[in-house]
Amino acid sequence: MFFRIHHRLSYTYDRPVFLEPMTLRLTPRQDGSQRILEHHQKLVDPPAGLTRVLEPDGTDAMVAWFQQERDHLTIEVDMLVETLRSNPFDWIVTHREAQHLPVTYPEAEASSLAGCLQDQTDPAVRAWAQAIAERVDGSATAFLSALADDIHHGFHHVGRLEGEPTSAAETLATLTGACRDTAMLFIAACRSQGLAARFVSGYSMHHPPEVSEHELHAWAEVYLPGGGWRGFDPSLGLAVADGHVVLAAAPDHHLAAPVSGRYRGTGVGSNLTYLIQLKAASRREELEENAQPMVPS
């Protein structure tokens, strides 16, 4: 699939503030599942400096820093991305101890995956995950599909534009959550079964019924030897193929946020508005033939 995406974020402040260094994770990942064909990113009213960095989990990010106070900041990104994985199940598990729950990894891989294995799961979430594991006879691969399917069909999915994800325990107790909430529940359930899991942010061509317009989406990735990192979207109940574009993935959801930063200004309020325009097509020619201006004139 080919994705043409325009993403604009506009921050406004009640009065001029000093912006601390800001990390922008708005460059899609490049790997065996997707590649960047075009990417243009700019900050309106340029910062004092801007540098490209590779973060600990492989995210291609930009760090901007500022010298003068300002009362607004606008970030604009235009990109063309090709997603390459049409079959989300084109893999096998190559390590016997990772085929059945609870999963164990080869020692070297376990050390590398440590941040994605930290298990502080609430007892209620652990018991819920264990019940699903027993239902699928302990199969690690069947567990992942069943977990995504149970969350998709058994929960009330809502749109929530702001705020931290709710805890996995709260999402399970209320059977309600936005995509970032159900992603965190999925991750917690996986970790309770020894599966390395991490939080993903990006875009999806699939429109959940609770969302009226395109916005950033969240899901999870799970690591299995022989398959590597594979995406599962519990809010949509599916294994991720070529309908998603990954921006960032990390064991801590804060490190997968598209924008991270702070400002200094006592008692100063801030406001964020955004626009995401996304078009997808099976052929690049089809996408460009039907193209309309992505940015309102």
VOPAGU-2260 file (C-alpha; in pm, 1 decimal, decimal comma):
REM VOPAGU-2260
SITE   aa  ch    i         X         Y         Z
SITE  MET   A    0       0,0       0,0       0,0
SITE  PHE   A    1     100,3     360,6     -56,8
SITE  PHE   A    2      19,5     631,2     196,6
SITE  ARG   A    3      22,4    1005,0     133,1
SITE  ILE   A    4      11,1    1175,8     474,0
SITE  HIS   A    5       3,7    1539,3     581,2
SITE  HIS   A    6      32,6    1606,2     955,1
SITE  ARG   A    7      27,5    1952,8    1111,8
SITE  LEU   A    8      54,7    2027,0    1484,3
SITE  SER   A    9       5,9    2380,0    1619,1
SITE  TYR   A   10      89,6    2473,2    1977,6
SITE  THR   A   11     -20,7    2809,9    2115,5
SITE  TYR   A   12      63,5    2960,7    2455,6
SITE  ASP   A   13    -116,7    3227,8    2659,4
SITE  ARG   A   14     195,3    3442,1    2643,5
SITE  PRO   A   15     555,1    3392,5    2526,3
SITE  VAL   A   16     733,1    3096,7    2688,3
SITE  PHE   A   17    1075,7    2940,9    2664,3
SITE  LEU   A   18    1068,6    2602,3    2494,4
SITE  GLU   A   19    1301,5    2334,8    2627,6
SITE  PRO   A   20    1463,3    2099,8    2369,5
SITE  MET   A   21    1193,0    1905,2    2187,3
SITE  THR   A   22    1203,9    1556,3    2034,8
SITE  LEU   A   23    1003,9    1499,4    1715,4
SITE  ARG   A   24     923,3    1139,5    1624,8
SITE  LEU   A   25     745,7    1214,4    1298,6
SITE  THR   A   26     970,9    1021,8    1059,1
SITE  PRO   A   27     826,8     679,0     970,6
SITE  ARG   A   28    1037,3     378,5    1052,0
SITE  GLN   A   29    1224,1     210,0     767,3
SITE  ASP   A   30    1251,0    -168,9     781,1
SITE  GLY   A   31    1125,7    -480,5     606,2
SITE  SER   A   32     763,1    -374,2     648,8
SITE  GLN   A   33     771,6     -15,2     524,0
SITE  ARG   A   34     990,1     238,8     346,5
SITE  ILE   A   35     988,0     615,6     303,8
SITE  LEU   A   36     957,4     744,1     -50,9
SITE  GLU   A   37     920,5    1112,8      39,2
SITE  HIS   A   38     949,1    1298,5     368,1
SITE  HIS   A   39     943,8    1673,1     432,5
SITE  GLN   A   40     936,2    1810,5     786,0
SITE  LYS   A   41     958,2    2171,2     895,1
SITE  LEU   A   42     903,5    2391,3    1194,9
SITE  VAL   A   43     735,6    2716,5    1102,3
SITE  ASP   A   44     950,5    2994,5    1255,4
SITE  PRO   A   45    1265,0    2778,8    1260,0
SITE  PRO   A   46    1431,7    2677,4    1588,8
SITE  ALA   A   47    1784,7    2776,7    1684,7
SITE  GLY   A   48    1902,5    2426,5    1597,7
SITE  LEU   A   49    1778,0    2094,8    1466,1
SITE  THR   A   50    1957,4    1761,3    1451,2
SITE  ARG   A   51    1866,6    1408,3    1348,7
SITE  VAL   A   52    1917,5    1136,9    1611,6
SITE  LEU   A   53    1875,6     761,1    1640,8
SITE  GLU   A   54    1702,9     676,9    1968,0
SITE  PRO   A   55    1769,7     367,8    2184,9
SITE  ASP   A   56    1484,4     167,1    2032,5
SITE  GLY   A   57    1578,4     254,0    1674,7
SITE  THR   A   58    1341,6     547,7    1627,3
SITE  ASP   A   59    1458,2     802,7    1370,4
SITE  ALA   A   60    1392,0    1131,6    1550,6
SITE  MET   A   61    1473,5    1502,3    1531,4
SITE  VAL   A   62    1576,9    1715,0    1830,9
SITE  ALA   A   63    1505,7    2088,8    1811,0
SITE  TRP   A   64    1625,9    2357,8    2050,5
SITE  PHE   A   65    1531,0    2720,0    2093,0
SITE  GLN   A   66    1688,6    3046,4    2208,7
SITE  GLN   A   67    1403,9    3297,3    2205,0
SITE  GLU   A   68    1067,6    3299,7    2374,6
SITE  ARG   A   69     763,9    3241,0    2154,1
SITE  ASP   A   70     387,9    3216,7    2190,3
SITE  HIS   A   71     331,9    2956,6    1918,5
SITE  LEU   A   72     494,2    2663,7    1742,3
SITE  THR   A   73     378,5    2485,8    1427,2
SITE  ILE   A   74     519,9    2158,6    1295,5
SITE  GLU   A   75     431,4    2035,5     946,6
SITE  VAL   A   76     516,6    1698,6     793,6
SITE  ASP   A   77     437,8    1565,3     445,8
SITE  MET   A   78     529,3    1209,8     355,0
SITE  LEU   A   79     480,3     930,4     107,8
SITE  VAL   A   80     526,4     583,6     257,2
SITE  GLU   A   81     502,8     237,2     104,7
SITE  THR   A   82     400,1     -48,4     332,2
SITE  LEU   A   83     529,9    -387,1     223,5
SITE  ARG   A   84     385,8    -663,4     440,4
SITE  SER   A   85      65,0    -797,7     286,7
SITE  ASN   A   86      64,3   -1114,4     500,4
SITE  PRO   A   87     101,8   -1052,1     875,9
SITE  PHE   A   88     156,6   -1424,6     942,3
SITE  ASP   A   89     452,2   -1490,0     708,2
SITE  TRP   A   90     672,7   -1622,8     987,2
SITE  ILE   A   91     747,4   -1922,6    1209,9
SITE  VAL   A   92     870,5   -1945,9    1567,1
SITE  THR   A   93    1227,7   -2075,4    1556,6
SITE  HIS   A   94    1285,7   -2117,9    1932,3
SITE  ARG   A   95    1095,0   -2405,3    2093,1
SITE  GLU   A   96    1058,4   -2232,2    2432,0
SITE  ALA   A   97     886,9   -1938,3    2261,4
SITE  GLN   A   98     613,3   -2152,5    2109,0
SITE  HIS   A   99     425,8   -2209,1    2434,3
SITE  LEU   A  100     326,6   -1987,6    2724,7
SITE  PRO   A  101     485,3   -1867,3    2938,8
SITE  VAL   A  102     745,7   -1778,8    2677,8
SITE  THR   A  103    1119,0   -1782,9    2740,6
SITE  TYR   A  104    1376,9   -1636,8    2502,4
SITE  PRO   A  105    1737,2   -1727,9    2422,7
SITE  GLU   A  106    1964,0   -1557,2    2675,3
SITE  ALA   A  107    2110,5   -1299,0    2435,9
SITE  GLU   A  108    1767,6   -1200,2    2302,7
SITE  ALA   A  109    1621,5   -1182,3    2652,7
SITE  SER   A  110    1893,4    -936,4    2756,5
SITE  SER   A  111    1823,6    -717,3    2455,2
SITE  LEU   A  112    1447,5    -732,8    2517,0
SITE  ALA   A  113    1466,0    -662,3    2891,6
SITE  GLY   A  114    1280,9    -330,7    2874,0
SITE  CYS   A  115     990,9    -496,1    2692,1
SITE  LEU   A  116     968,8    -783,9    2939,6
SITE  GLN   A  117     929,1    -586,1    3263,9
SITE  ASP   A  118     627,7    -748,8    3423,1
SITE  GLN   A  119     444,9    -541,0    3682,6
SITE  THR   A  120     106,2    -669,9    3578,9
SITE  ASP   A  121    -197,2    -617,5    3800,2
SITE  PRO   A  122    -328,3    -949,7    3940,4
SITE  ALA   A  123    -666,1    -906,1    3769,0
SITE  VAL   A  124    -499,5    -849,6    3431,6
SITE  ARG   A  125    -269,5   -1146,7    3491,7
SITE  ALA   A  126    -565,1   -1374,3    3571,1
SITE  TRP   A  127    -754,4   -1253,3    3263,2
SITE  ALA   A  128    -452,6   -1317,9    3040,4
SITE  GLN   A  129    -400,5   -1661,0    3196,6
SITE  ALA   A  130    -760,8   -1755,1    3118,9
SITE  ILE   A  131    -706,8   -1667,9    2752,6
SITE  ALA   A  132    -379,8   -1864,1    2750,0
SITE  GLU   A  133    -557,1   -2171,3    2887,4
SITE  ARG   A  134    -834,4   -2135,8    2630,1
SITE  VAL   A  135    -578,4   -2162,7    2346,1
SITE  ASP   A  136    -386,7   -2448,0    2514,7
SITE  GLY   A  137     -85,0   -2227,8    2581,0
SITE  SER   A  138      -5,0   -2155,7    2215,1
SITE  ALA   A  139     186,1   -1826,7    2199,4
SITE  THR   A  140      72,5   -1741,1    1847,0
SITE  ALA   A  141    -290,9   -1833,5    1910,2
SITE  PHE   A  142    -282,2   -1628,5    2231,2
SITE  LEU   A  143    -187,1   -1311,6    2043,5
SITE  SER   A  144    -475,1   -1340,9    1797,3
SITE  ALA   A  145    -723,7   -1437,4    2068,4
SITE  LEU   A  146    -613,4   -1148,1    2289,5
SITE  ALA   A  147    -656,0    -892,6    2010,0
SITE  ASP   A  148    -991,6   -1042,1    1915,1
SITE  ASP   A  149   -1122,5   -1044,6    2274,5
SITE  ILE   A  150   -1032,6    -679,2    2325,3
SITE  HIS   A  151   -1183,4    -578,0    1993,0
SITE  HIS   A  152   -1514,9    -756,8    2046,8
SITE  GLY   A  153   -1544,1    -739,4    2424,8
SITE  PHE   A  154   -1460,5    -374,2    2493,7
SITE  HIS   A  155   -1628,6     -40,3    2427,3
SITE  HIS   A  156   -1388,0     160,4    2213,2
SITE  VAL   A  157   -1391,0     538,0    2251,2
SITE  GLY   A  158   -1209,8     836,0    2104,5
SITE  ARG   A  159   -1014,6    1035,8    2365,4
SITE  LEU   A  160    -801,1    1314,9    2227,0
SITE  GLU   A  161    -592,4    1398,7    2532,8
SITE  GLY   A  162    -440,7    1243,2    2840,1
SITE  GLU   A  163    -219,4     957,8    2948,3
SITE  PRO   A  164    -329,2     600,8    2878,9
SITE  THR   A  165    -541,7     452,7    3154,0
SITE  SER   A  166    -386,7     168,7    3347,3
SITE  ALA   A  167    -432,9    -183,5    3216,6
SITE  ALA   A  168    -631,3    -269,3    3530,1
SITE  GLU   A  169    -869,8      22,5    3482,5
SITE  THR   A  170    -923,0     -53,7    3113,1
SITE  LEU   A  171    -999,7    -414,9    3199,1
SITE  ALA   A  172   -1231,3    -320,6    3486,8
SITE  THR   A  173   -1435,9     -79,2    3275,6
SITE  LEU   A  174   -1407,7    -273,2    2947,3
SITE  THR   A  175   -1365,4      70,8    2789,0
SITE  GLY   A  176   -1074,4     254,4    2631,3
SITE  ALA   A  177    -919,6     453,2    2351,7
SITE  CYS   A  178    -664,5     285,7    2125,2
SITE  ARG   A  179    -373,3     378,4    2353,1
SITE  ASP   A  180    -557,3     228,8    2652,6
SITE  THR   A  181    -627,2    -104,0    2484,8
SITE  ALA   A  182    -269,2    -111,7    2351,0
SITE  MET   A  183    -139,1     -81,0    2707,4
SITE  LEU   A  184    -372,5    -359,7    2823,2
SITE  PHE   A  185    -254,6    -582,5    2537,4
SITE  ILE   A  186     109,2    -513,8    2631,0
SITE  ALA   A  187      50,1    -589,3    2999,6
SITE  ALA   A  188    -129,2    -915,7    2917,5
SITE  CYS   A  189     154,9   -1023,3    2688,7
SITE  ARG   A  190     425,3    -943,2    2942,7
SITE  SER   A  191     241,2   -1144,2    3206,9
SITE  GLN   A  192     289,5   -1446,4    2977,4
SITE  GLY   A  193     660,0   -1379,2    2918,9
SITE  LEU   A  194     609,4   -1217,3    2577,5
SITE  ALA   A  195     818,6    -909,9    2496,9
SITE  ALA   A  196     579,6    -630,6    2397,1
SITE  ARG   A  197     607,9    -260,2    2325,5
SITE  PHE   A  198     391,0      43,4    2246,4
SITE  VAL   A  199     360,2     173,2    1888,2
SITE  SER   A  200     236,4     506,4    1753,9
SITE  GLY   A  201     160,4     585,9    1392,0
SITE  TYR   A  202    -118,8     598,8    1136,7
SITE  SER   A  203    -377,3     350,6    1013,9
SITE  MET   A  204    -591,6     341,4     701,8
SITE  HIS   A  205    -854,9     151,2     897,9
SITE  HIS   A  206   -1109,7     386,7    1047,4
SITE  PRO   A  207   -1244,3     270,6    1384,2
SITE  PRO   A  208   -1616,3     353,2    1415,6
SITE  GLU   A  209   -1552,0     570,5    1722,3
SITE  VAL   A  210   -1324,7     802,3    1518,9
SITE  SER   A  211   -1481,3    1057,9    1285,6
SITE  GLU   A  212   -1157,6    1176,2    1126,6
SITE  HIS   A  213    -798,6    1062,5    1091,3
SITE  GLU   A  214    -583,5    1096,4    1399,1
SITE  LEU   A  215    -275,9     932,1    1544,4
SITE  HIS   A  216    -325,3     567,3    1625,4
SITE  ALA   A  217    -168,6     334,5    1883,0
SITE  TRP   A  218    -118,7     -40,0    1886,9
SITE  ALA   A  219     136,0    -295,2    2010,5
SITE  GLU   A  220     425,4    -500,9    1880,4
SITE  VAL   A  221     530,1    -841,0    2014,8
SITE  TYR   A  222     864,5   -1011,8    1958,2
SITE  LEU   A  223     896,4   -1382,2    1874,4
SITE  PRO   A  224    1214,2   -1550,9    1746,1
SITE  GLY   A  225    1174,7   -1616,2    1376,1
SITE  GLY   A  226     908,9   -1349,9    1338,9
SITE  GLY   A  227    1083,1   -1051,6    1494,1
SITE  TRP   A  228     862,8    -760,6    1597,4
SITE  ARG   A  229     505,1    -809,1    1477,2
SITE  GLY   A  230     218,6    -565,6    1521,3
SITE  PHE   A  231    -119,6    -640,1    1677,1
SITE  ASP   A  232    -397,3    -381,5    1689,6
SITE  PRO   A  233    -640,4    -471,2    1969,5
SITE  SER   A  234    -874,4    -178,9    1904,2
SITE  LEU   A  235    -931,3    -317,0    1553,8
SITE  GLY   A  236    -885,3    -683,0    1643,8
SITE  LEU   A  237    -624,6    -764,5    1382,3
SITE  ALA   A  238    -264,2    -855,0    1315,2
SITE  VAL   A  239     -95,6    -557,6    1151,5
SITE  ALA   A  240     -11,9    -591,0     782,9
SITE  ASP   A  241      19,3    -314,1     523,4
SITE  GLY   A  242    -262,4     -93,0     653,7
SITE  HIS   A  243     -53,6      74,3     926,8
SITE  VAL   A  244     242,4     314,6     915,8
SITE  VAL   A  245     476,3     303,8    1216,8
SITE  LEU   A  246     631,1     624,2    1349,0
SITE  ALA   A  247     785,6     499,2    1673,9
SITE  ALA   A  248     789,5     197,5    1902,9
SITE  ALA   A  249     926,9     169,8    2256,2
SITE  PRO   A  250     877,3     -25,6    2580,1
SITE  ASP   A  251     767,7     298,7    2751,8
SITE  HIS   A  252     482,8     474,7    2570,8
SITE  HIS   A  253     637,1     814,7    2649,8
SITE  LEU   A  254     930,6     724,3    2422,7
SITE  ALA   A  255     691,7     651,5    2135,1
SITE  ALA   A  256     514,9     988,7    2158,8
SITE  PRO   A  257     531,2    1175,8    1825,3
SITE  VAL   A  258     636,0    1494,0    2008,7
SITE  SER   A  259     803,0    1520,5    2351,6
SITE  GLY   A  260     902,8    1843,9    2518,3
SITE  ARG   A  261     840,7    2101,6    2790,9
SITE  TYR   A  262     816,4    2476,4    2821,4
SITE  ARG   A  263     896,0    2726,2    3095,2
SITE  GLY   A  264     639,5    2987,9    3184,5
SITE  THR   A  265     478,4    3029,6    3526,0
SITE  GLY   A  266     102,3    2994,4    3510,2
SITE  VAL   A  267      98,7    2985,4    3129,3
SITE  GLY   A  268    -159,9    2765,1    2961,0
SITE  SER   A  269    -112,2    2592,1    2627,8
SITE  ASN   A  270    -332,3    2452,2    2354,4
SITE  LEU   A  271    -270,4    2196,0    2080,6
SITE  THR   A  272    -460,5    2168,8    1754,2
SITE  TYR   A  273    -376,4    1923,1    1479,7
SITE  LEU   A  274    -470,5    1810,6    1132,5
SITE  ILE   A  275    -401,3    1469,9     979,4
SITE  GLN   A  276    -487,0    1404,9     617,0
SITE  LEU   A  277    -426,7    1050,1     494,7
SITE  LYS   A  278    -488,4     885,5     160,2
SITE  ALA   A  279    -405,5     525,8      77,1
SITE  ALA   A  280    -405,4     326,0    -245,6
SITE  SER   A  281    -276,5      -8,6    -366,2
SITE  ARG   A  282     -70,4     156,2    -640,6
SITE  ARG   A  283     132,6     474,3    -629,1
SITE  GLU   A  284      -2,6     574,6    -970,5
SITE  GLU   A  285    -357,6     540,0    -840,4
SITE  LEU   A  286    -276,2     753,0    -538,7
SITE  GLU   A  287    -122,6    1028,4    -749,3
SITE  GLU   A  288    -388,1    1015,0   -1020,6
SITE  ASN   A  289    -657,9    1085,4    -765,5
SITE  ALA   A  290    -454,3    1327,6    -560,4
SITE  GLN   A  291    -609,2    1648,5    -435,5
SITE  PRO   A  292    -423,3    1919,2    -242,1
SITE  MET   A  293    -355,2    1773,1     103,0
SITE  VAL   A  294    -332,9    2109,2     276,7
SITE  PRO   A  295    -636,6    2340,8     274,3
SITE  SER   A  296    -567,9    2652,9      75,3
